[in-house]
Amino acid sequence: MVKDLTKGNPTGLIIRFCLPLMAGNLFQQFYNMVDSIIVGKFVGKDALSAVGSVSSLNFLVIGSIIGLCSGFAIPVSQSFGAGDGDKIRKLVANIMWLSLIISAVFTSVTMLSTRWLLTVLNIPENIFGDAYSYIIIIFGGISATIFYNVLASLIRALGDSKSPLYFLILSSFLNIVLDLLFVIKFNMGVKGVAIATIISQAVSGFLCLWYIKHNFFALHFKASDARLDGALCRELLHSGLPMSLQVSTTAIGSVLLQSCVNSLGSDIIAAMTVAQKIQLMIVLPSDAIGITMATYCGQNLGAKRLDRIKIGVRRALLLASVYSIAAILISFYAGTYISLLFLDSSETVVLAYIAQYLKIVSLFFPILVVLFVLRNSIQGMGFSVQAMMAGIFELVARGIMGFGFVTRYGFMAACIANPVAWAAAVVFLIPMYIYAFKKLEKKFVGGAAVLTSENNLNIGERLNCDEPCRDNP
């Protein structure tokens, strides 16, 4: 259902919007973990290392796509906050056109360059075949990834974070069933895991499409709206490309770092693969708070409510910081037990590496949560380029740590490489947030905190839908 984030207590709104996102991300990471568990337990450590060795490349491509899709949704959330229903429909039509073009480009480029990219990554010879088989299938299914993420982002832009969660839960269970079927029953190895992922993404996309058709009339565009509009495409790309570049610059840094880690041997590759999956699972609640802030700030910017943006960012930082303490405790005291899900207890060397990594990295979670909140808030406030530049700081930091320290000092340097990158981005984001807020204050000339009669209209009235908009009371 549509959710208006421009009215009501910011803390309560952030928590209620965030919880479905958090649950959805947890399920997404859960089935990613199940992929690794099944590969590690039923195919072997080398196969697990193969999947892990291309994780940064996977993040680069798929993360860039997700960033692009999320960026496309921000003008929609801003138009929703402003109550401009006509523009929403035209934006959706142009998003569909851009998605088709981007899908064709990404699929062609990645599939043609995969073997070269794996060579650049220094993939060890003993796992090269499995690494190639896995990632080429993932790249071949890029259209399914775009299909789901575009539609889910549009649903969230109108304030509904629950429905994509339900669809993700269903597809997660489907993914697990297919993993077990393809890997254990049909003995397809890492290929089976990749195919299961693509099928599950496609199913999620069709569920989102069905839901939009029956519930989100504000997103239904007419034939007259379906014309490719240069001005709207530029607006969408102005929002989407920086967000995609923000992810891709971060991911390029991860690729550079991964290429250095890959030179340390399969034990450390396996350890980093498992440890980073556990880390992602642990910090997901804070990440969900950050994602929430993109929609929250976007809607309130559209409604010219800078007062609510300021309060919301402060509350989000507080919530995420409090959780970071719990995340540190989980990493210290539960990390080793979680890692046993992936590997046999006989893999003592790898398990020791995992425990060491989690204990070191978790100490820097309070910095990471600030990165999550500020980067997404700045994005939602319309400063996409500044949010992207934070990724450049991460890229440079990871490159320096990888080639300057990991190659010299090994695993210990690999443990602190990501925290150094987070800190570099936060040092940039704090003054950028202050700059963005002051610039918006000047733009609105102090009128941001005043509720106009238009602001007081409910969602259905502001959008002026021809059919019910199904908004929450």
Secondary structure, 3 states (H helix, E strand, C coil): CECCCCCCCHHHHHHHHHHHHHHHHHHHHHHHHHHHHHHHHHHCHHHHHHHHHCHHHHHHHHHHHHHHHHHHHHHHHHHHHHCCHHHHHHHHHHHHHHHHHHHHHHHHHHHHHHHHHHHHCCCCHHHHHHHHHHHHHHHHCHHHHHHHHHHHHHHHHCCCCHHHHHHHHHHHHHHHHHHHHHHHHCCCHHHHHHHHHHHHHHHHHHHHHHHHHHHCHHHCCCHHHCCCCHHHHHHHHHHHHHHHHHHHHHHHHHHHHHHHHHHHCHHHHHHHHHHHHHHHHHHHHHHHHHHHHHHHHHHHHHCCCHHHHHHHHHHHHHHHHHHHHHHHHHHHHHHHHHHCCCCCCCCHHHHHHHHHHHHHHHCCHHHHHHHHHHHHHHHHCCCHHHHHHHHHHHHHHHHHHHHHHHHHHCHHHHHHHHHHHHHHHHHHHHHHHHHHHHHHHHHHCCCCCCCCCCCCCCHHHHHCCCCCCCECC
